[in-house]
Amino acid sequence: MRGATVFFTDREFVHAIAQRKVMTVYGVSGQQVMAIDLKGTAKALEYARTCQKEQG
């Protein structure tokens, strides 16, 4: 499977993903392609936000 790009306009989208345990990806015809374990996502975003604040 080649890479994918996700476009979104709602900034809360990232927060919503961080609160979930698994993200399921579906293909164009509706078949499940993969399930991504999101363990640690919230913590990683916390670190990233802290780093961005420190950078100014």
KOLSE-113020 format. One record per atom (N, C-alpha, C): atom name; residue number from 1; y, z, x; residue in three letters. Coordinates in Angstrom, 1 decimal. Atoms other than C-alpha are relative to their C-alpha. Example, Ala and Ser with C-alpha at 12.3 -4.5 7.8 and 13.67 -1.06 7.14 Angstrom:
// KOLSE-113020
- N; 1; -1.2; 0.0; 0.9; ALA
- CA; 1; -4.5; 7.8; 12.3; ALA
- C; 1; 1.2; 0.0; 0.9; ALA
- N; 2; -1.1; 0.0; -0.9; SER
- CA; 2; -1.1; 7.1; 13.7; SER
- C; 2; 1.1; 0.8; -0.8; SER
//
This chain:
// KOLSE-113020
- N; 1; -1.2; 0.0; 0.8; MET
- CA; 1; 0.0; 0.0; 0.0; MET
- C; 1; 1.2; 0.0; 0.9; MET
- N; 2; -1.2; 0.0; -0.8; ARG
- CA; 2; 3.4; -0.9; 1.4; ARG
- C; 2; 0.9; 1.1; -0.5; ARG
- N; 3; -1.0; -1.0; 0.3; GLY
- CA; 3; 6.4; 1.4; 1.3; GLY
- C; 3; 0.7; -0.3; -1.3; GLY
- N; 4; -0.7; 0.1; 1.3; ALA
- CA; 4; 8.4; 2.0; -1.8; ALA
- C; 4; 1.4; 0.6; 0.1; ALA
- N; 5; -1.4; -0.5; 0.1; THR
- CA; 5; 12.1; 2.6; -2.6; THR
- C; 5; 0.2; 0.6; -1.4; THR
- N; 6; -0.4; -0.6; 1.3; VAL
- CA; 6; 13.3; 5.0; -5.3; VAL
- C; 6; 1.5; 0.1; -0.1; VAL
- N; 7; -1.4; -0.1; 0.2; PHE
- CA; 7; 16.7; 4.6; -6.7; PHE
- C; 7; 0.3; 1.0; -1.2; PHE
- N; 8; -0.3; -0.9; 1.1; PHE
- CA; 8; 18.3; 7.3; -8.8; PHE
- C; 8; 1.5; 0.3; 0.1; PHE
- N; 9; -1.4; -0.3; 0.0; THR
- CA; 9; 21.8; 8.3; -9.9; THR
- C; 9; 0.2; 1.5; -0.4; THR
- N; 10; -0.2; -1.4; 0.3; ASP
- CA; 10; 21.2; 11.9; -11.1; ASP
- C; 10; -0.4; 0.8; 1.2; ASP
- N; 11; 0.3; -0.8; -1.2; ARG
- CA; 11; 21.5; 14.2; -8.1; ARG
- C; 11; -1.0; 1.1; -0.3; ARG
- N; 12; 0.9; -1.1; 0.4; GLU
- CA; 12; 19.4; 16.8; -10.0; GLU
- C; 12; -1.5; -0.5; 0.2; GLU
- N; 13; 1.4; 0.6; -0.2; PHE
- CA; 13; 16.4; 14.4; -9.5; PHE
- C; 13; -0.7; 0.7; 1.2; PHE
- N; 14; 0.6; -0.6; -1.2; VAL
- CA; 14; 15.8; 15.8; -6.0; VAL
- C; 14; -0.4; 1.5; -0.2; VAL
- N; 15; 0.3; -1.4; 0.3; HIS
- CA; 15; 16.0; 19.4; -7.2; HIS
- C; 15; -1.2; 0.1; -1.0; HIS
- N; 16; 1.1; 0.0; 0.9; ALA
- CA; 16; 13.6; 18.6; -10.0; ALA
- C; 16; -1.3; -0.2; 0.7; ALA
- N; 17; 1.2; 0.2; -0.8; ILE
- CA; 17; 11.1; 17.2; -7.6; ILE
- C; 17; -0.4; 1.2; 0.8; ILE
- N; 18; 0.2; -1.1; -0.8; ALA
- CA; 18; 11.4; 20.2; -5.4; ALA
- C; 18; -0.7; 1.2; -0.8; ALA
- N; 19; 0.5; -1.1; 0.9; GLN
- CA; 19; 10.4; 22.5; -8.3; GLN
- C; 19; -1.4; -0.3; -0.5; GLN
- N; 20; 1.3; 0.4; 0.5; ARG
- CA; 20; 7.2; 20.6; -9.0; ARG
- C; 20; -1.1; 0.2; 1.1; ARG
- N; 21; 1.1; -0.1; -1.0; LYS
- CA; 21; 3.8; 20.9; -7.3; LYS
- C; 21; -0.6; -1.3; 0.5; LYS
- N; 22; 0.6; 1.3; -0.3; VAL
- CA; 22; 2.6; 17.3; -7.4; VAL
- C; 22; 0.9; -1.1; -0.7; VAL
- N; 23; -0.7; 1.2; 0.5; MET
- CA; 23; 4.4; 13.9; -7.9; MET
- C; 23; -1.1; -1.1; -0.1; MET
- N; 24; 0.9; 1.1; 0.2; THR
- CA; 24; 2.2; 11.2; -9.4; THR
- C; 24; 0.7; -1.3; 0.0; THR
- N; 25; -0.6; 1.3; -0.1; VAL
- CA; 25; 3.0; 7.6; -8.5; VAL
- C; 25; -0.9; -1.0; -0.8; VAL
- N; 26; 0.7; 1.0; 0.9; TYR
- CA; 26; 2.1; 4.8; -11.0; TYR
- C; 26; 0.4; -1.4; 0.4; TYR
- N; 27; -0.3; 1.4; -0.2; GLY
- CA; 27; 1.9; 1.1; -10.4; GLY
- C; 27; 0.6; -0.7; -1.1; GLY
- N; 28; -0.7; 0.8; 1.0; VAL
- CA; 28; 3.6; -1.6; -12.4; VAL
- C; 28; -0.8; 0.0; -1.3; VAL
- N; 29; 0.8; 0.1; 1.2; SER
- CA; 29; 0.7; -1.9; -14.8; SER
- C; 29; -0.5; 1.4; -0.6; SER
- N; 30; 0.3; -1.3; 0.6; GLY
- CA; 30; 0.5; 1.9; -15.4; GLY
- C; 30; -1.1; 0.7; 0.7; GLY
- N; 31; 1.1; -0.7; -0.6; GLN
- CA; 31; -2.4; 2.7; -13.1; GLN
- C; 31; 0.5; 1.0; 1.0; GLN
- N; 32; -0.4; -1.0; -1.0; GLN
- CA; 32; -2.2; 5.9; -11.0; GLN
- C; 32; -0.3; -0.5; 1.4; GLN
- N; 33; 0.2; 0.5; -1.4; VAL
- CA; 33; -1.7; 4.9; -7.4; VAL
- C; 33; -0.3; 1.1; 0.9; VAL
- N; 34; 0.2; -1.1; -0.8; MET
- CA; 34; -1.5; 8.3; -5.8; MET
- C; 34; 0.7; 1.2; -0.6; MET
- N; 35; -0.7; -1.3; 0.3; ALA
- CA; 35; -0.6; 12.0; -6.2; ALA
- C; 35; 0.4; 0.6; 1.3; ALA
- N; 36; -0.6; -0.6; -1.2; ILE
- CA; 36; 1.7; 13.5; -3.6; ILE
- C; 36; 0.2; 1.5; -0.1; ILE
- N; 37; -0.1; -1.5; 0.0; ASP
- CA; 37; 1.4; 17.2; -2.8; ASP
- C; 37; 1.5; 0.3; 0.4; ASP
- N; 38; -1.4; -0.3; -0.3; LEU
- CA; 38; 5.0; 18.6; -2.9; LEU
- C; 38; 0.1; 1.4; 0.6; LEU
- N; 39; -0.1; -1.4; -0.6; LYS
- CA; 39; 4.1; 22.0; -1.3; LYS
- C; 39; 1.0; 0.0; 1.1; LYS
- N; 40; -1.0; -0.1; -1.1; GLY
- CA; 40; 7.0; 23.0; 0.9; GLY
- C; 40; 1.3; -0.8; -0.2; GLY
- N; 41; -1.2; 0.9; 0.2; THR
- CA; 41; 9.5; 20.5; -0.5; THR
- C; 41; 1.2; 0.8; -0.3; THR
- N; 42; -1.2; -0.8; 0.3; ALA
- CA; 42; 11.9; 23.2; -1.9; ALA
- C; 42; 0.5; 0.6; 1.3; ALA
- N; 43; -0.4; -0.7; -1.3; LYS
- CA; 43; 11.9; 25.0; 1.5; LYS
- C; 43; 0.7; -1.1; 0.9; LYS
- N; 44; -0.5; 1.0; -0.9; ALA
- CA; 44; 12.5; 21.7; 3.4; ALA
- C; 44; 1.4; -0.4; -0.5; ALA
- N; 45; -1.3; 0.4; 0.5; LEU
- CA; 45; 15.4; 20.8; 1.1; LEU
- C; 45; 1.0; 1.1; 0.3; LEU
- N; 46; -0.9; -1.1; -0.4; GLU
- CA; 46; 16.9; 24.3; 1.7; GLU
- C; 46; 0.4; -0.1; 1.4; GLU
- N; 47; -0.3; 0.2; -1.5; TYR
- CA; 47; 16.7; 23.7; 5.5; TYR
- C; 47; 1.0; -1.1; 0.2; TYR
- N; 48; -0.8; 1.2; -0.1; ALA
- CA; 48; 18.2; 20.3; 5.1; ALA
- C; 48; 1.5; 0.2; -0.5; ALA
- N; 49; -1.3; -0.4; 0.5; ARG
- CA; 49; 21.1; 21.6; 3.0; ARG
- C; 49; 0.8; 0.9; 1.0; ARG
- N; 50; -0.6; -0.9; -1.0; THR
- CA; 50; 21.8; 24.4; 5.5; THR
- C; 50; 0.5; -0.8; 1.2; THR
- N; 51; -0.4; 0.8; -1.2; CYS
- CA; 51; 21.8; 21.9; 8.4; CYS
- C; 51; 1.2; -0.9; -0.3; CYS
- N; 52; -1.1; 0.8; 0.4; GLN
- CA; 52; 24.2; 19.6; 6.5; GLN
- C; 52; 1.3; 0.8; 0.0; GLN
- N; 53; -1.2; -0.8; 0.1; LYS
- CA; 53; 26.6; 22.4; 5.8; LYS
- C; 53; 0.5; 0.4; 1.5; LYS
- N; 54; -0.3; -0.3; -1.3; GLU
- CA; 54; 26.5; 23.4; 9.5; GLU
- C; 54; 0.7; -1.2; 0.8; GLU
- N; 55; -0.5; 1.2; -0.6; GLN
- CA; 55; 27.3; 19.8; 10.5; GLN
- C; 55; 1.5; -0.3; -0.5; GLN
- N; 56; -1.3; 0.2; 0.6; GLY
- CA; 56; 30.4; 19.9; 8.3; GLY
- C; 56; 0.0; -1.1; -0.9; GLY
//
